[in-house]
Amino acid sequence: MKTPLRYRPFEKELEFQTSRCSGPGGQHVNKTETRVELRFHVDRSEALSIEEKQSIKEKQARRINSEGYLRVFAQEYRSQTRNKELAVRRFYHYLEESLKTRKKRVKTKPSKKAVEKRLQGKKAISKKKALRGRVD
C-alpha cells in the first residue's frame, strides 16, 4: 500500500507489534502472529504541531494509553500484511478525523414574516380555546 506524500513523515514514527489472534485459520492460527498493533507516540512526533497534538489527544483520548501512545489494532484478515495495511489505513483515518476543524455556526434570526406568522398562529389557537368556554 502506497501512502500519499502528505503522510510520509509519519512512516518512520509508526511502531508495529504482532501477536496471535482468534478467528479463522484452523491450526494455522495457533502458530502465526496475524494480529497487528500500530503504536504512534503523539507527544514525540516531529511531524505534528503543538495544536495538532492537542487536538489528537482530545479527540482520540480513548485510543491513547497512559504512556502517550495512540494504539490501533487490526485482526480482521488471516494475513499479517493485510492487517498491517488495515491498521495504517485506520491510523490515517483517525488522524484526519482529529485534525478536521469544524465550521463555526453562523447565528441567524427568524425573518419578520416568520415571526408574524408564528404569532398569528398562536393567536388563532388562543381564540379557538377561548371559544370553548361557557356561554353566558
LINTAMO-V599672 format. One record per residue. SS is DSSP state (2 for helix, 1 for strand, 0 for the rest). OMEGA is omega in degrees with one decimal (* if undefined). Layout:
# LINTAMO-V599672
ss=SS omega=OMEGA
ss=SS omega=OMEGA
This chain:
# LINTAMO-V599672
ss=0 omega=-179.4
ss=0 omega=-179.3
ss=0 omega=178.6
ss=0 omega=-176.9
ss=2 omega=-176.5
ss=2 omega=180.0
ss=2 omega=-175.2
ss=2 omega=-176.8
ss=2 omega=-176.4
ss=2 omega=-173.4
ss=2 omega=-178.7
ss=0 omega=-178.8
ss=0 omega=-178.8
ss=0 omega=176.9
ss=1 omega=180.0
ss=1 omega=175.7
ss=1 omega=-179.0
ss=1 omega=176.9
ss=1 omega=177.6
ss=0 omega=178.0
ss=0 omega=178.6
ss=0 omega=177.8
ss=0 omega=-175.8
ss=0 omega=177.7
ss=0 omega=178.4
ss=2 omega=-179.9
ss=2 omega=-179.4
ss=2 omega=-175.7
ss=2 omega=-177.8
ss=2 omega=-176.0
ss=0 omega=180.0
ss=0 omega=179.4
ss=0 omega=-176.9
ss=0 omega=179.0
ss=1 omega=-177.3
ss=1 omega=174.3
ss=1 omega=176.6
ss=1 omega=179.4
ss=1 omega=-179.4
ss=1 omega=-179.3
ss=1 omega=-174.0
ss=0 omega=-175.8
ss=0 omega=-177.1
ss=0 omega=-175.9
ss=0 omega=178.3
ss=0 omega=-176.2
ss=0 omega=-176.7
ss=0 omega=174.6
ss=0 omega=-179.8
ss=2 omega=180.0
ss=2 omega=179.3
ss=2 omega=177.9
ss=2 omega=179.8
ss=2 omega=179.3
ss=2 omega=179.0
ss=2 omega=-179.9
ss=2 omega=-179.1
ss=2 omega=-172.7
ss=2 omega=179.7
ss=0 omega=-175.1
ss=2 omega=-177.4
ss=2 omega=178.5
ss=2 omega=-177.9
ss=1 omega=-178.7
ss=0 omega=-176.0
ss=0 omega=179.1
ss=0 omega=178.5
ss=0 omega=179.5
ss=1 omega=169.8
ss=1 omega=-174.6
ss=1 omega=177.9
ss=1 omega=-178.5
ss=1 omega=173.7
ss=1 omega=178.7
ss=0 omega=-176.6
ss=0 omega=-174.3
ss=0 omega=176.8
ss=0 omega=-176.5
ss=0 omega=178.2
ss=2 omega=-178.3
ss=2 omega=179.4
ss=2 omega=177.6
ss=2 omega=178.4
ss=2 omega=177.6
ss=2 omega=179.3
ss=2 omega=179.1
ss=2 omega=179.5
ss=2 omega=177.5
ss=2 omega=178.9
ss=2 omega=179.4
ss=2 omega=-179.5
ss=2 omega=176.3
ss=2 omega=178.9
ss=2 omega=179.6
ss=2 omega=178.8
ss=2 omega=179.3
ss=2 omega=-177.5
ss=2 omega=-174.5
ss=2 omega=176.7
ss=0 omega=175.7
ss=0 omega=-180.0
ss=0 omega=177.2
ss=0 omega=176.1
ss=0 omega=179.1
ss=0 omega=178.1
ss=0 omega=-179.1
ss=0 omega=179.1
ss=0 omega=176.8
ss=0 omega=174.8
ss=0 omega=-179.7
ss=0 omega=179.7
ss=2 omega=-180.0
ss=2 omega=-179.7
ss=2 omega=178.9
ss=2 omega=180.0
ss=2 omega=-179.6
ss=2 omega=178.7
ss=2 omega=-179.8
ss=2 omega=177.8
ss=2 omega=178.3
ss=2 omega=178.9
ss=2 omega=179.6
ss=2 omega=179.9
ss=2 omega=179.3
ss=2 omega=179.1
ss=2 omega=-179.7
ss=2 omega=179.8
ss=2 omega=-179.2
ss=2 omega=179.0
ss=2 omega=-179.7
ss=0 omega=179.2
ss=0 omega=-176.9
ss=0 omega=-179.5
ss=0 omega=178.2
ss=0 omega=-179.5
ss=0 omega=*
